[in-house]
Amino acid sequence: MSTECLSIGKPLLVKPLQKQYEQLSNAYTLEKLGLCSVINNLGAEEIDDWLQSKQGIKINFPTNCDSLVEWIKRGNWQETDNICQSLWRQVKFPTHVKDKLDKLLSTNI
């Protein structure tokens, strides 16, 4: 659901399920990139605060699937590096998000 919201520029409020590492990790990452707001307690006051300050951020994901189709037709599914890099290069992030991602990449995490 996060990707769909981001692809159409809708504000994103995330309430990760407790003890679900993947949800906590995704929420943390999205928040650090400035792509969402995170709440830990679901309540009227928290939602009202978010509604007063919400702002959507749009990310343009690739819509042309030709390179993916060609990769599938080649049948070398163990080789994922090139297709992943090719598809990620097509994603258009807002400047502030791209700057944060570039900074992370330059630290060799």
Residue frames relative to the residue before (quaternion, step in Angstrom):
aa qw qx qy qz dx dy dz
M 1.0000 0.0000 0.0000 0.0000 0.00 0.00 0.00
S 0.5914 0.5837 -0.3706 0.4150 3.61 1.06 -0.66
T 0.6605 0.5176 -0.3115 0.4458 3.56 0.87 -0.94
E 0.6471 0.5215 -0.3239 0.4521 3.58 0.95 -0.84
C 0.6486 0.5090 -0.3157 0.4696 3.60 0.94 -0.86
L 0.6871 0.4854 -0.2840 0.4601 3.56 0.88 -0.94
S 0.6653 0.5223 -0.3173 0.4287 3.60 0.98 -0.74
I 0.7533 0.3155 -0.2169 0.5347 3.62 1.16 -0.38
G 0.5527 -0.6757 0.3603 0.3288 3.57 1.26 0.28
K 0.3921 0.7122 -0.4888 0.3165 3.58 1.12 0.59
P 0.5382 -0.6057 0.4651 0.3566 3.59 -1.05 0.67
L 0.2093 -0.7982 0.5603 0.0716 3.54 -1.03 0.80
L 0.0517 -0.7606 0.6471 -0.0097 3.54 -0.79 1.14
V 0.1190 -0.8239 0.5540 0.0079 3.55 -0.62 1.17
K 0.0380 -0.7544 0.6554 -0.0018 3.53 -1.01 0.95
P 0.1787 -0.8221 0.5301 0.1056 3.60 0.03 1.27
L 0.4965 -0.6213 0.5125 0.3238 3.55 -1.14 0.65
Q 0.4863 -0.6741 0.4746 0.2896 3.55 -0.88 0.93
K 0.8288 0.2007 -0.1992 0.4828 3.53 -1.19 0.75
Q 0.5622 0.5283 -0.4042 0.4914 3.57 1.24 0.48
Y 0.3311 -0.8053 0.4551 0.1863 3.55 0.07 1.34
E 0.6601 0.5199 -0.3220 0.4363 3.59 0.85 -0.92
Q 0.6730 0.4838 -0.3084 0.4669 3.60 0.91 -0.83
L 0.6404 0.5158 -0.3239 0.4680 3.59 0.99 -0.79
S 0.6604 0.5114 -0.2933 0.4652 3.57 0.98 -0.90
N 0.6655 0.4954 -0.3024 0.4692 3.60 0.90 -0.89
A 0.6507 0.5111 -0.3181 0.4629 3.59 0.93 -0.87
Y 0.6398 0.5297 -0.3149 0.4592 3.57 0.94 -0.91
T 0.6868 0.4916 -0.2842 0.4537 3.58 0.83 -1.00
L 0.6622 0.5022 -0.3086 0.4627 3.58 0.88 -0.92
E 0.6611 0.5015 -0.3088 0.4649 3.57 0.97 -0.84
K 0.6611 0.5128 -0.3100 0.4515 3.62 0.91 -0.88
L 0.6841 0.4573 -0.2786 0.4952 3.58 1.14 -0.62
G 0.4855 -0.6884 0.4154 0.3432 3.59 1.29 -0.04
L 0.4866 0.6988 -0.4004 0.3386 3.56 1.20 0.50
C 0.8051 0.1085 -0.0621 0.5798 3.59 1.21 -0.20
S 0.3516 -0.6417 0.6147 0.2945 3.48 -1.42 -0.01
V 0.2077 -0.7781 0.5835 0.1049 3.57 -1.05 0.78
I 0.0534 -0.7606 0.6453 0.0485 3.53 -1.07 0.80
N 0.3224 -0.7534 0.5414 0.1880 3.55 -1.07 0.71
N 0.7473 0.2552 -0.1647 0.5910 3.55 1.23 -0.46
L 0.3003 -0.7613 0.5528 0.1567 3.53 -0.75 1.07
G 0.2739 0.7545 -0.5484 0.2344 3.52 -0.37 1.25
A 0.6819 -0.5113 0.3390 0.3984 3.55 -1.24 0.47
E 0.6620 0.5149 -0.3212 0.4398 3.60 0.91 -0.85
E 0.6552 0.5087 -0.3134 0.4624 3.60 0.94 -0.86
I 0.6725 0.4842 -0.2972 0.4743 3.56 0.94 -0.87
D 0.6340 0.5265 -0.3306 0.4600 3.59 0.99 -0.80
D 0.6293 0.5282 -0.3316 0.4637 3.60 0.96 -0.83
W 0.6688 0.4963 -0.2987 0.4660 3.56 0.93 -0.90
L 0.6492 0.5269 -0.3244 0.4424 3.59 0.92 -0.86
Q 0.6513 0.5210 -0.3141 0.4536 3.59 1.09 -0.67
S 0.7990 0.2968 -0.1341 0.5055 3.59 1.07 -0.65
K 0.3816 0.7685 -0.4638 0.2206 3.60 1.23 0.00
Q 0.0269 0.7668 -0.6398 0.0442 3.50 -1.20 0.73
G 0.3111 -0.7699 0.5304 0.1704 3.56 -0.77 1.01
I 0.1486 -0.7551 0.6332 0.0822 3.53 -1.20 0.63
K 0.2274 -0.7997 0.5465 0.1007 3.55 -0.77 1.05
I 0.0899 -0.7492 0.6549 0.0402 3.51 -1.06 0.92
N 0.2732 -0.7683 0.5590 0.1503 3.56 -0.83 0.99
F 0.1474 -0.7858 0.5989 0.0455 3.52 -0.49 1.27
P 0.6114 -0.5684 0.3858 0.3928 3.62 -1.10 0.55
T 0.2111 -0.7849 0.5726 0.1073 3.54 -1.04 0.82
N 0.6248 0.5017 -0.3412 0.4915 3.57 1.25 -0.24
C 0.1828 -0.8325 0.5190 0.0636 3.56 -0.49 1.19
D 0.3021 0.7919 -0.4917 0.1996 3.63 1.23 0.24
S 0.6768 0.4860 -0.3137 0.4553 3.61 0.85 -0.89
L 0.6369 0.5135 -0.3270 0.4730 3.60 1.04 -0.69
V 0.6398 0.5193 -0.3191 0.4681 3.58 0.98 -0.83
E 0.6563 0.5052 -0.3104 0.4666 3.59 0.93 -0.87
W 0.6327 0.5273 -0.3223 0.4666 3.58 1.00 -0.81
I 0.6500 0.5027 -0.3099 0.4782 3.60 0.96 -0.84
K 0.6605 0.5176 -0.3099 0.4470 3.60 0.92 -0.91
R 0.6347 0.5318 -0.3360 0.4488 3.60 1.04 -0.70
G 0.3364 -0.8099 0.4336 0.2070 3.59 1.19 -0.46
N 0.5536 0.5880 -0.4132 0.4207 3.59 1.20 0.17
W 0.0222 -0.8769 0.4798 -0.0193 3.54 0.64 1.21
Q 0.5681 0.5781 -0.4013 0.4266 3.59 1.20 -0.18
E 0.6619 0.4659 -0.2890 0.5112 3.59 1.22 -0.51
T 0.0489 0.8461 -0.5240 0.0844 3.58 -0.04 1.30
D 0.4976 0.6977 -0.4253 0.2910 3.60 1.13 -0.45
N 0.7071 0.4779 -0.2835 0.4373 3.59 0.74 -1.01
I 0.6798 0.4743 -0.3097 0.4658 3.60 0.85 -0.87
C 0.6320 0.5264 -0.3363 0.4586 3.60 0.99 -0.77
Q 0.6736 0.4897 -0.2975 0.4668 3.58 0.86 -0.94
S 0.6444 0.5313 -0.3167 0.4496 3.56 0.98 -0.86
L 0.6973 0.4644 -0.2789 0.4694 3.59 0.86 -0.91
W 0.6614 0.5018 -0.3191 0.4571 3.62 0.93 -0.81
R 0.6051 0.5561 -0.3592 0.4422 3.62 1.09 -0.61
Q 0.6641 0.5178 -0.3002 0.4480 3.58 1.16 -0.56
V 0.5499 0.6060 -0.4015 0.4112 3.60 1.22 -0.30
K 0.1912 -0.7802 0.5897 0.0839 3.58 -0.89 0.98
F 0.1292 -0.8073 0.5756 0.0185 3.54 -0.36 1.34
P 0.5536 -0.5427 0.4871 0.4021 3.59 -1.20 0.40
T 0.6734 -0.5378 0.3256 0.3889 3.58 -1.11 0.68
H 0.6900 0.4876 -0.3112 0.4352 3.61 0.79 -0.91
V 0.6418 0.4977 -0.3222 0.4864 3.60 1.11 -0.61
K 0.6432 0.5218 -0.3216 0.4589 3.58 0.94 -0.88
D 0.6360 0.5298 -0.3294 0.4542 3.59 0.98 -0.82
K 0.6625 0.4970 -0.3044 0.4705 3.60 0.96 -0.85
L 0.6605 0.4995 -0.3067 0.4692 3.58 0.96 -0.85
D 0.6382 0.5207 -0.3259 0.4642 3.59 0.98 -0.81
K 0.6403 0.5238 -0.3207 0.4614 3.56 1.01 -0.82
L 0.6436 0.5149 -0.3129 0.4720 3.59 1.00 -0.82
L 0.6602 0.5092 -0.2998 0.4637 3.57 0.94 -0.89
S 0.6779 0.4997 -0.3038 0.4455 3.58 0.99 -0.75
T 0.6419 0.5126 -0.3342 0.4620 3.62 1.21 -0.32
N 0.3681 -0.7729 0.4497 0.2547 3.59 1.35 0.02
I 0.1330 0.8050 -0.5609 0.1404 3.56 0.80 1.02
